[in-house]
């Protein structure tokens, strides 16, 4: 049985990598959520230039592979701004967050459009401003519609965090690679599968935590607005 268990130091390394992965997903989620709301609302703006600007961002971020956007952030952006380098954590969060924001924007847009038109008409009758209407009526009612697909999107971004290992960030995926190389596990028929089984389980646990958090948010939102 001992052969099926990694060394304590290896578990410590995996824990450190997991914490880095959590930092990346949290940062990407926060940035992606901000961009999702801003661009989702902008897509429904009365001003054509605002709608077109949001559309350009969405199509650009969705049309480019996440790994290419990651490399662009890490290698190209610092050169464009005359900097020597960009911290890999920042580059990873920017790339994944902007990518998430593009997909999330369409979720937000669709949810806002699904809010009954009578609600908007009522706010107009109450002489509410566009900002008040959006903040107090439209967005709160769109949240129950947003949450299920947004939870799935967040889990997809979690899976994408493994890409940051390619820009030297010591996340969970990179730590596993380092352990494999340093311990000479390339040809180990027992320990190598166990190593990646542990990595698989950690990603699965993180995904389940995200799923449960969104389910909790969905239940609270449903109770607030009397949904079934």
GINOR-V134542 format. One record per helix or strand of 3 or more residues. SS is the DSSP state (H for helix, E for strand). FROM is the first residue (numbers start at 0). TO is the last residue. If there is no record, write none. Layout:
ss | from | to
SS | FROM | TO
SS | FROM | TO
This chain:
ss | from | to
H | 1 | 3
H | 7 | 41
H | 47 | 62
H | 65 | 79
H | 87 | 113
H | 116 | 124
H | 129 | 166
H | 171 | 181
H | 190 | 224
